[in-house]
Amino acid sequence: MNTIDLEKEIKKKLRDQKDKEYGDYKENMGLIAFLWSVILKDKLKSDVKPYEAANMMVMLKMLRTTRTYKADTYLDASIYLDMAKDLHKED
């Protein structure tokens, strides 16, 4: 198994684990987008889309990388980016 396949397998297992722990990411990103749209309603021209919520989660993880090193922060950011890509294709 090469490095790329191994990374894909690790990310898939983590995503499956998180789905079991927190629920389906597509539903969750939709809910997060909805809640952010409610909170920001007076500031937005349109509602936040689920892929945008996932992209903002990537930015949160990237901010965390400016503090202390934690390997799973980079992995989490990569998983959120994969989610954003999948959601954006569906949009």
C-alpha positions in Angstrom: 0.0 0.0 0.0 1.5 3.4 -1.0 1.4 6.5 1.1 -1.5 8.1 -0.7 -3.7 5.0 -0.3 -2.7 4.8 3.4 -3.7 8.4 3.9 -7.0 7.8 2.2 -7.7 4.8 4.3 -6.8 6.7 7.5 -9.1 9.6 6.5 -11.9 7.2 5.6 -11.7 5.5 9.0 -11.6 8.8 10.9 -14.5 10.1 8.9 -16.5 7.0 9.5 -15.7 7.2 13.3 -16.7 10.9 13.4 -20.0 10.1 11.5 -20.8 7.4 14.2 -19.9 9.8 17.0 -21.5 13.0 15.6 -23.8 12.0 12.8 -23.7 12.4 9.0 -21.4 15.2 8.0 -23.7 16.3 5.1 -26.6 16.8 7.5 -24.3 18.4 10.1 -22.8 20.9 7.6 -26.3 21.7 6.4 -27.3 22.4 10.0 -24.2 24.4 10.7 -24.7 26.5 7.5 -28.3 27.1 8.6 -27.4 28.2 12.1 -24.7 30.5 10.8 -27.1 32.0 8.3 -29.6 32.7 11.2 -26.9 34.3 13.3 -25.5 36.3 10.4 -28.8 37.1 8.7 -28.4 40.8 8.9 -24.9 40.7 7.5 -25.3 38.2 4.6 -26.6 38.7 1.1 -27.5 35.0 0.9 -27.5 31.9 3.2 -24.3 30.0 4.0 -24.1 26.8 2.0 -23.0 23.5 3.5 -19.7 23.4 1.5 -19.0 27.0 2.7 -19.5 25.8 6.3 -17.0 23.0 5.7 -14.6 25.5 4.2 -14.9 27.7 7.3 -14.2 24.6 9.5 -11.0 24.2 7.4 -10.1 27.8 8.3 -10.7 27.1 11.9 -8.3 24.2 11.8 -5.8 26.3 9.9 -5.9 28.9 12.6 -5.2 26.2 15.2 -2.0 25.4 13.3 -0.7 28.8 14.1 -0.7 28.0 17.8 0.9 24.6 18.7 1.7 21.6 16.6 -0.9 18.8 16.7 -0.8 16.3 13.8 -4.5 15.6 13.9 -5.3 19.3 13.3 -3.8 18.9 9.8 -5.7 15.7 9.3 -8.9 17.2 10.5 -8.4 20.1 8.1 -7.8 17.7 5.2 -11.0 15.8 6.1 -13.1 19.0 6.2 -11.6 20.0 2.9 -12.7 16.6 1.4 -16.2 17.2 2.8 -16.3 20.7 1.3 -15.2 19.2 -2.1 -18.0 16.6 -2.0 -20.6 19.0 -0.8 -19.6 21.6 -3.4 -19.9 19.1 -6.2 -23.5 18.4 -5.1 -24.4 22.0 -4.8 
